[in-house]
Amino acid sequence: MRDFSYIAAKTIPEAVALLDEKGESARILAGGTDLIVQVREARRDVDWMIDIKSIPEVNVLNYDATTGLTLGAAVECYKIYADDAICDAYPSLIDATKIIGGTAIQGRAGVGGNLCNASPAADGIPPLIVLNASCVIVGPNGEREVPVEDFCTAPGQTVIKKGEMLVSVKIPAPANNSSSYYLRFIPRNEMDIAVVGAGASVTLDAEKKTIVAARIALAAVAPTPLFAEEASALLAGREVSDEAIDAAAEAAQAIARPISDMRGTAEQRTHLVGVLTRRALNGAIQRVREAT
Amino acid sequence: MARRSHVQTTLNGETVEFLCEPRQSLLEVLRDELHLTGAKEGCNNGNCGACSVILDGRLVNSCLVLGVETEGKSVETIEGVADPDKLHPIQDAFLENAALQCGICTPGFIMSAKALLDENPNPTEHEVRYWLAGNLCRCTGYDKIVRAVLDAAAAK
């Protein structure tokens, strides 16, 4: 593997100062399940790996039923799905963290790294989009927040600028009568990369018959994970019905601009967007209705 | 070249110190510096699980951990699984079920199974299969492996 230096930063200011000084030659090391492979395979030139796992703020996993979840950028997947309150509040996030790699990957990889790796097929990102999450970024000029749907800008590229780092993801507390769902299509049962992924969140009225609000997000059908804004808006105020869900699925298909590659053709992916969007919406609705 | 770092870690219950370059993975440190060759290099990119070890109680791919990251941590490898005078119940169950052919994947499977049973002493077959999904056997003896893990759980 390429030669590089390793520094375990103890504080955010220390990490930010190092990132600012080293610029493009530095990369943050959290779980390392993408980064170490990329450096080993000479797909990324890194001279400095800055390990952030000793920084308290990136290890925060704090859920409060009124203020929501603060998810530190280095929190590993297994810690997320081990928390019963988080499983109840954000089921789509749990759907995703349980299928990112296998057990050994989930012991190291986290959602923060999934975001910063910015794969179009990232399973962790659509759930964050549908859950209205925002990214807390700290840099030399202080802190800023970016909605998750605006975080990735191209494959492997994000809004993170020189000297900046993702510290945490904030997810609002779930509304009453709401739930969420994420699923992907893969030709195997596990340990694979999404051909297409789809997430949905829905909030129903007190009778659980009418959709008050919905959000739909897609993976692996564009250079970045997509927020299907128009498809989501179509559902607000509609009674739950196959017609409403079909209309949203068609609108989601309309924004997909997939490529053909070894995992699937553009035609198959566009078809899958419809299938998976319907399943994600129905899955989320079913979860609301089953909740007591 | 980056300087070699001094690292102190707990390996199979004993304190060890080693020198390594930042670019050396934990797998390379185990095999090349500490001469523990139980963990195997298969894919070297996190897909095959042949290098599985337990780091601070969590199953990880040692090819995806840097040796320098283990400072102050605890590492369990296949070499620490058996008692000096008897095999671990999981190892016995692998032998009883003939759950290995060429053996390259076996240390990884046993570490993975150990991590599972440490956390969930009575897993269902479904849970065993999902937990072991990150360990590949190209002799394709999965059924025997799954039965061995279930037997080991029952024997405890």
Interface residues (C-beta under 8 A of the other chain):
Chain A: M1 R2 D3 F4 S5 Y6 A8 L29 G31 G32 T33 I36 V37 V39 R40 E41 M49 D51 K53 E76 Y78 G101 G102 T103 A104 I105 G107 R108 N189 E190 M191
Chain B: M1 A2 S5 E21 P22 R23 S25 N44 N45 G46 N47 G49 S52 L55 R58 L59 V60 N61 C63 L64 V65 L66 V68 E69 E71 S112 A115 L116 Y130 W131 L132 A133 G134 N135
